[in-house]
Amino acid sequence: MTVYQKLLQATEKERNELMSLPLIQQGGKGNISLQTYIAFLTQAYHHVKHTTPLLMACGGRLPGHYEWLRTAIGEYIEEEMGHQEWVLNDIAECGGDKEAVRASKTPETSASMATEIMVAYAYDMINRVNPIGFFGMVLVLEGTSTAVATQAGEKLIENLNLPKKAFSYLLSHGSLDISHVSFYESLVNQVTDESDQACLIHSAKIFYKLYGDIFRTIAAEHMQE
């Protein structure tokens, strides 16, 4: 069994719990309101804007024997830079105020506590625990996107009667992003240190819960609309 296979097997319970959340289930069918979609994009912005800084921090904290992984992180950074602007543009296309979200002027446009905690845990994992643990977050975000994003985007275009350009973030992080998962798998399989593997599995379990909490919060505030 490869490291990636061990990782998937060890986190199956947490992954299934995330994917069974009502908001993800309903979103995959396109059965959410415009305000719920904007709320999702708002929280996405508040964690996506940290992707590049987190990758840079992770690369800087890796020990010398992970130079090959630092090089790969450079590729990730090139691909991920500016994606937060895609999210803001989607908000604008939906009729939302993207500059208010950027500035976090109100509770509705700010990061929720769940989003703040997930981002904080990612920085803490890198700076205090083990930078390899950050790849637990990558597994959760990339894996969830490829599983549901394209389907959700296509259904929402139809159900919310919005233009395709209101879904640049979802559609770009869905099935078209499958190459990222293959790239990720090839990297994880080269992590031979057992303590690093254990940290990766542990952090992935935590990130599944933390990412799920973002959806739980959105659902509690918007699913009744």
C-alpha positions in Angstrom: 0.0 0.0 0.0 1.4 3.4 -1.0 1.5 6.3 1.4 -1.3 8.0 -0.4 -3.4 4.9 -0.2 -2.7 4.7 3.6 -3.7 8.3 3.9 -7.0 7.8 2.1 -7.8 4.7 4.1 -6.9 6.3 7.5 -9.1 9.3 6.8 -12.1 7.6 5.1 -14.4 8.1 8.1 -13.7 11.9 8.3 -14.0 12.3 4.5 -17.4 10.6 4.5 -18.6 12.7 7.3 -17.6 15.9 5.4 -19.1 14.7 2.1 -22.4 13.8 3.8 -23.0 17.3 5.2 -26.4 18.7 4.0 -24.9 21.8 2.5 -22.4 19.8 0.4 -25.1 17.4 -0.6 -27.5 20.1 -1.6 -24.8 22.2 -3.2 -23.8 19.3 -5.4 -27.4 19.1 -6.6 -27.6 22.9 -7.1 -30.3 23.2 -4.5 -29.0 26.2 -2.5 -30.0 29.9 -2.6 -28.0 32.7 -4.1 -27.2 34.1 -0.7 -25.9 30.7 0.5 -23.7 30.5 -2.6 -22.4 34.0 -1.9 -21.8 33.0 1.8 -19.8 30.0 0.6 -17.7 32.2 -1.7 -17.1 34.7 1.1 -15.7 32.0 3.3 -13.7 30.6 0.4 -12.1 34.0 -0.2 -11.1 34.2 3.5 -9.2 30.9 3.3 -8.0 30.9 -0.3 -6.2 34.2 0.2 -4.0 32.4 2.6 -3.1 29.6 0.2 0.0 31.2 -1.2 1.3 32.6 2.1 0.8 29.1 3.7 2.7 27.4 0.8 5.5 29.9 1.2 5.6 29.4 4.9 5.6 25.6 4.5 8.4 25.7 2.0 10.5 27.9 4.3 10.1 25.5 7.3 11.0 22.3 5.5 14.3 20.7 6.4 17.0 20.2 3.9 16.2 16.6 3.0 12.8 17.9 1.7 14.4 20.1 -0.9 12.6 18.1 -3.6 9.3 19.0 -1.9 10.3 22.7 -1.6 10.8 22.7 -5.4 7.3 21.2 -5.9 5.8 23.8 -3.6 7.2 26.4 -6.0 5.0 24.8 -8.7 2.0 24.9 -6.4 2.6 28.6 -5.7 2.7 29.5 -9.4 -0.6 27.8 -9.9 -2.4 29.1 -6.9 -1.4 32.8 -6.9 -4.3 35.1 -7.4 -7.1 32.6 -7.0 -8.6 34.7 -4.3 -9.4 37.3 -7.0 -11.4 34.7 -8.9 -13.5 34.2 -5.8 -14.1 38.0 -5.4 -15.0 38.3 -9.1 -17.5 35.5 -8.7 -19.1 37.3 -5.8 -19.4 40.5 -7.9 -21.0 38.5 -10.8 -23.6 37.2 -8.2 -24.4 40.8 -7.3 -22.4 40.8 -4.1 -20.0 43.5 -2.9 -16.5 42.0 -3.5 -14.7 45.0 -2.0 -16.7 44.7 1.2 -15.6 41.1 1.4 -12.0 42.0 0.7 -12.2 44.6 3.5 -14.3 42.4 5.9 -16.5 45.4 6.7 -19.4 43.5 8.3 -20.0 40.1 10.0 -21.5 38.9 6.7 -18.4 39.8 4.7 -15.8 38.6 7.3 -14.3 35.2 8.0 -16.4 33.1 10.3 -14.9 31.7 13.4 -14.7 28.3 11.7 -12.7 29.8 8.8 -10.4 31.7 11.2 -9.7 28.5 13.2 -8.9 26.4 10.1 -6.5 29.0 8.8 -4.9 29.4 12.2 -4.5 25.7 12.6 -2.7 25.5 9.2 -0.2 28.2 10.2 0.2 26.6 13.6 0.8 23.2 12.0 3.5 24.7 9.8 5.3 26.8 12.4 4.9 24.8 15.6 4.3 21.2 14.8 5.5 19.9 11.4 5.3 21.6 7.9 4.5 18.2 6.4 1.2 18.4 8.2 0.1 21.3 6.0 -0.4 18.7 3.2 -3.3 17.4 5.2 -5.1 20.6 4.4 -4.2 20.2 0.7 -5.7 16.7 0.7 -9.0 18.0 2.1 -9.4 21.1 -0.1 -8.2 19.5 -3.3 -10.0 16.2 -2.8 -13.3 17.9 -1.9 -13.1 20.2 -4.9 -12.5 17.5 -7.4 -15.3 15.4 -5.9 -18.1 18.0 -6.1 -17.1 21.4 -7.5 -17.7 20.9 -11.2 -21.1 19.2 -10.6 -22.2 21.9 -8.2 -21.1 24.7 -10.5 -23.0 23.3 -13.5 -26.2 22.7 -11.5 -26.0 26.1 -9.9 -25.6 27.8 -13.2 -28.9 26.3 -14.3 -30.8 26.7 -11.0 -29.7 30.2 -10.0 -29.8 31.5 -13.6 -26.3 33.0 -13.4 -23.6 33.3 -16.1 -20.8 30.8 -16.2 -18.4 33.5 -15.2 -20.0 33.6 -11.7 -18.5 30.1 -11.1 -14.8 30.6 -12.1 -13.6 29.3 -8.7 -15.8 26.3 -8.6 -15.4 25.2 -12.2 -11.6 25.7 -12.1 -11.3 23.7 -8.9 -13.4 20.8 -10.0 -12.8 17.9 -12.4 -10.5 20.2 -14.4 -8.2 20.3 -11.4 -7.8 16.5 -11.3 -4.1 16.8 -12.3 -3.5 18.5 -9.0 -4.6 15.4 -7.2 -2.2 13.2 -9.2 0.6 15.6 -8.5 -0.3 15.5 -4.8 -0.3 11.7 -4.8 3.1 11.5 -6.4 4.5 13.9 -3.7 2.9 12.2 -0.7 4.2 8.8 -1.9 7.8 10.1 -1.5 7.3 10.9 2.2 9.1 7.9 3.7 9.5 9.1 7.3 6.9 7.3 9.4 6.5 10.1 11.9 5.9 12.6 9.1 3.3 10.1 7.6 1.6 9.9 11.0 1.5 13.7 11.3 0.1 14.0 7.8 -2.7 11.5 8.6 -3.4 13.2 11.9 -3.6 16.7 10.4 -5.8 15.5 7.5 -8.3 14.1 10.0 -8.4 17.5 11.8 -8.7 19.5 8.6 -11.7 17.4 7.5 -13.4 18.4 10.7 -12.3 22.1 10.5 -13.4 22.4 6.8 -16.6 20.7 7.6 -17.2 23.3 10.4 -17.1 26.1 7.8 -20.0 24.4 5.9 -21.8 23.7 9.1 -21.6 27.4 10.0 -22.9 28.5 6.6 -25.7 26.0 6.7 -26.8 27.2 10.2 -27.0 30.8 9.0 -28.3 30.4 5.4 -29.9 27.0 4.7 -33.3 28.1 5.8 -33.5 30.8 3.2 
